[in-house]
């Protein structure tokens, strides 16, 4: 299973919105600059994220994007699914026709792995990822400070 750039960038952009939640609407240009993601690519991703109800947008001065729910209510799997990313470890894309028109010997193994990955990602909110990021950054600062 490999998550494509589309899924990774969508999650990264949504995490950026989560980190900057209290600052009001965030422009895609700001996200593009901070995360090194092409502005035109972000526009495509956010069209899908908006359509799926994960973000809302406003136009004009002070306009941009906001999470439509709290970061604690949006899972990583919600974001991945919103941009039509598939989490599938099977060779047959879950159709069970991996060996000709028959199911291969290892189909259930790979299907189970796909289910585990989906469940894992569905159990992690954007808020949890942000919290983990902030915790690891704070501990790195302490280590660096202690090293001096």
KEKE-3310 file (N, C-alpha, C; in steps of 0.2 Angstrom, whole numbers, plus 5000, padded with zeros to 4 digits):
npx = (5004:5003:5002:4998:5005:4994:4986:4994:4998:4985:4982:4993:4991:4978:4982:4990:4980:4974:4984:4985:4972:4966:4969:4960:4953:4963:4974:4977:4988:4997:4998:5003:5016:5021:5021:5027:5020:5012:5003:4992:4990:4985:4973:4966:4965:4958:4946:4940:4940:4932:4920:4917:4914:4923:4931:4928:4925:4929:4927:4936:4944:4953:4949:4949:4952:4944:4943:4929:4924:4929:4947:4948:4937:4939:4945:4961:4958:4946:4950:4959:4950:4941:4948:4948:4957:4963:4965:4972:4979:4979:4982:4973:4964:4954:4944:4945:4950:4963:4971:4971:4955:4952:4953:4968:4980:4985:4976:4967:4975:4981:4970:4965:4976:4974:4961:4965:4974:4965:4956:4965:4969:4956:4955:4962:4963:4964:4968:4975:4986:4992:4994:5003:5014:5017:5021:5032:5040:5042:5049:5061:5066:5068:5078:5088:5090:5095:5107:5115)
npy = (4994:5011:5027:5041:5056:5065:5062:5063:5077:5083:5079:5085:5099:5100:5098:5110:5119:5116:5118:5132:5137:5146:5158:5163:5164:5155:5157:5149:5152:5155:5142:5135:5142:5139:5125:5121:5116:5116:5130:5128:5115:5114:5121:5112:5101:5107:5111:5098:5095:5105:5102:5089:5094:5096:5108:5126:5140:5158:5173:5188:5202:5196:5184:5166:5149:5138:5125:5115:5109:5105:5101:5090:5083:5078:5066:5058:5048:5053:5064:5059:5050:5060:5066:5057:5046:5030:5017:5003:4987:4976:4968:4967:4977:4975:4967:4953:4946:4942:4932:4928:4925:4922:4922:4926:4916:4924:4934:4937:4941:4953:4960:4961:4968:4981:4984:4986:4997:5007:5007:5012:5024:5030:5031:5042:5058:5075:5084:5076:5072:5085:5088:5078:5082:5095:5091:5083:5093:5101:5093:5091:5104:5105:5096:5101:5113:5108:5102:5113)
npz = (5000:4996:5000:4990:4984:4983:4994:5005:5004:5006:5019:5026:5023:5029:5042:5044:5043:5055:5065:5064:5067:5076:5071:5062:5045:5033:5020:5005:4999:5009:5016:5005:5005:5018:5018:5006:4995:4979:4974:4965:4965:4978:4977:4969:4978:4989:4984:4983:4997:5002:4995:5002:5014:5024:5025:5025:5016:5013:5005:4999:5008:5021:5019:5016:5021:5033:5045:5045:5055:5072:5075:5082:5078:5065:5056:5051:5041:5036:5029:5019:5012:5007:4997:4987:4989:4990:5002:5001:5001:4993:4978:4969:4970:4980:4974:4973:4963:4960:4955:4941:4938:4950:4968:4976:4985:4996:4998:5008:5019:5014:5012:5026:5031:5024:5030:5043:5042:5038:5049:5058:5054:5054:5067:5072:5075:5068:5077:5087:5080:5078:5091:5095:5086:5092:5105:5102:5096:5107:5116:5109:5109:5123:5124:5116:5123:5135:5131:5129)
capx = (5000:5006:4998:5000:5006:4988:4983:4999:4997:4979:4983:4998:4987:4973:4986:4992:4974:4973:4989:4983:4965:4964:4971:4955:4954:4970:4974:4980:4995:5000:4999:5008:5023:5024:5022:5030:5015:5010:4996:4987:4988:4981:4967:4962:4963:4953:4939:4937:4939:4926:4914:4916:4912:4929:4933:4923:4929:4926:4931:4938:4949:4953:4946:4953:4949:4944:4941:4922:4923:4935:4952:4946:4931:4941:4951:4965:4954:4941:4954:4961:4944:4939:4952:4947:4963:4961:4969:4971:4985:4978:4984:4967:4960:4948:4939:4946:4951:4970:4974:4966:4948:4951:4956:4975:4981:4986:4971:4964:4980:4982:4963:4965:4980:4970:4956:4969:4976:4959:4954:4970:4968:4950:4955:4967:4960:4969:4970:4979:4992:4995:4996:5009:5019:5019:5024:5039:5044:5044:5054:5067:5068:5071:5085:5093:5092:5099:5113:5119)
capy = (5000:5017:5033:5045:5063:5068:5060:5066:5084:5084:5078:5091:5105:5101:5099:5117:5123:5114:5122:5139:5137:5152:5164:5165:5161:5154:5157:5143:5154:5154:5135:5134:5144:5136:5118:5119:5113:5120:5133:5126:5108:5115:5123:5106:5097:5111:5110:5092:5095:5109:5098:5084:5097:5097:5115:5131:5146:5165:5177:5195:5203:5192:5177:5160:5143:5136:5119:5116:5106:5105:5096:5084:5079:5076:5060:5057:5045:5058:5069:5054:5049:5066:5067:5050:5042:5023:5013:4996:4984:4971:4969:4967:4983:4972:4964:4946:4942:4943:4927:4927:4928:4919:4925:4923:4913:4929:4940:4939:4944:4960:4964:4962:4974:4987:4986:4988:5003:5011:5008:5016:5031:5033:5032:5047:5065:5080:5087:5071:5073:5091:5087:5074:5086:5100:5087:5081:5099:5104:5089:5093:5110:5104:5092:5106:5117:5104:5101:5119)
capz = (5000:4996:5000:4985:4985:4984:5001:5010:5004:5009:5026:5028:5022:5034:5048:5044:5045:5062:5069:5063:5068:5080:5067:5057:5039:5031:5013:5002:4997:5016:5016:5000:5007:5024:5017:5000:4991:4974:4975:4960:4968:4984:4975:4967:4984:4993:4981:4985:5004:5003:4993:5007:5020:5029:5026:5023:5013:5013:5000:5000:5013:5027:5017:5016:5023:5040:5046:5046:5062:5076:5072:5085:5075:5058:5056:5045:5036:5033:5024:5014:5008:5004:4991:4983:4990:4992:5006:4999:5000:4989:4971:4964:4973:4984:4970:4974:4956:4960:4952:4935:4940:4957:4974:4977:4992:5001:4997:5015:5022:5012:5014:5033:5032:5022:5035:5049:5041:5037:5055:5062:5051:5056:5074:5073:5073:5066:5084:5090:5076:5080:5098:5095:5083:5096:5110:5100:5095:5114:5119:5105:5112:5129:5123:5113:5128:5140:5128:5130)
cpx = (5004:5001:5001:5001:4999:4985:4988:4999:4991:4979:4988:4994:4982:4976:4988:4986:4973:4978:4988:4976:4963:4966:4966:4956:4961:4970:4978:4988:5000:5002:5004:5015:5025:5025:5026:5026:5013:5003:4991:4985:4984:4974:4962:4960:4958:4946:4936:4936:4933:4920:4912:4914:4917:4931:4927:4928:4925:4931:4932:4943:4948:4950:4951:4949:4950:4942:4933:4920:4929:4940:4951:4941:4933:4946:4955:4962:4949:4944:4956:4955:4941:4942:4952:4953:4960:4967:4968:4978:4985:4980:4978:4962:4953:4943:4940:4947:4959:4974:4970:4959:4947:4954:4963:4975:4982:4981:4969:4969:4981:4975:4963:4970:4977:4965:4960:4971:4971:4957:4959:4969:4962:4950:4959:4964:4966:4972:4975:4986:4996:4998:5003:5015:5022:5023:5031:5043:5046:5049:5061:5070:5072:5078:5090:5095:5097:5106:5118:5122)
cpy = (5006:5023:5038:5052:5067:5068:5064:5074:5086:5084:5084:5097:5106:5101:5106:5121:5122:5118:5129:5141:5144:5159:5167:5161:5161:5154:5151:5146:5154:5147:5133:5136:5140:5128:5116:5115:5118:5123:5130:5119:5109:5117:5117:5102:5101:5111:5104:5092:5099:5105:5092:5087:5097:5104:5120:5137:5152:5169:5184:5196:5199:5185:5172:5154:5142:5129:5120:5113:5107:5100:5090:5079:5077:5071:5061:5054:5049:5062:5064:5052:5054:5068:5061:5046:5035:5020:5006:4993:4978:4973:4970:4973:4981:4968:4956:4942:4943:4938:4924:4930:4925:4923:4922:4920:4919:4935:4942:4943:4951:4964:4966:4968:4980:4989:4989:4995:5008:5013:5013:5023:5034:5034:5038:5054:5069:5083:5082:5072:5079:5091:5083:5078:5091:5097:5086:5087:5102:5100:5090:5099:5110:5100:5097:5111:5114:5103:5107:5119)
cpz = (5000:4995:4995:4988:4987:4992:5006:5010:5007:5016:5029:5028:5028:5041:5049:5046:5053:5067:5069:5064:5071:5076:5062:5050:5036:5023:5011:5000:5004:5017:5011:5002:5012:5022:5011:4995:4986:4975:4971:4963:4974:4982:4973:4974:4988:4990:4983:4993:5006:5001:4998:5014:5026:5030:5023:5020:5013:5008:5003:5005:5019:5025:5017:5018:5030:5040:5047:5052:5066:5073:5076:5082:5068:5059:5050:5039:5032:5027:5018:5009:5004:4997:4986:4983:4992:4997:5005:4998:4996:4982:4967:4966:4976:4980:4970:4968:4955:4956:4946:4937:4947:4962:4975:4984:4997:5001:5004:5019:5020:5013:5021:5034:5030:5027:5041:5048:5041:5045:5059:5060:5053:5063:5076:5071:5071:5072:5087:5086:5078:5087:5099:5092:5088:5102:5108:5099:5102:5117:5115:5108:5119:5129:5121:5119:5133:5138:5129:5137)
residu = (UNK:UNK:UNK:UNK:UNK:UNK:UNK:UNK:UNK:UNK:UNK:UNK:UNK:UNK:UNK:UNK:UNK:UNK:UNK:UNK:UNK:UNK:UNK:UNK:UNK:UNK:UNK:UNK:UNK:UNK:UNK:UNK:UNK:UNK:UNK:UNK:UNK:UNK:UNK:UNK:UNK:UNK:UNK:UNK:UNK:UNK:UNK:UNK:UNK:UNK:UNK:UNK:UNK:UNK:UNK:UNK:UNK:UNK:UNK:UNK:UNK:UNK:UNK:UNK:UNK:UNK:UNK:UNK:UNK:UNK:UNK:UNK:UNK:UNK:UNK:UNK:UNK:UNK:UNK:UNK:UNK:UNK:UNK:UNK:UNK:UNK:UNK:UNK:UNK:UNK:UNK:UNK:UNK:UNK:UNK:UNK:UNK:UNK:UNK:UNK:UNK:UNK:UNK:UNK:UNK:UNK:UNK:UNK:UNK:UNK:UNK:UNK:UNK:UNK:UNK:UNK:UNK:UNK:UNK:UNK:UNK:UNK:UNK:UNK:UNK:UNK:UNK:UNK:UNK:UNK:UNK:UNK:UNK:UNK:UNK:UNK:UNK:UNK:UNK:UNK:UNK:UNK:UNK:UNK:UNK:UNK:UNK:UNK)
# end
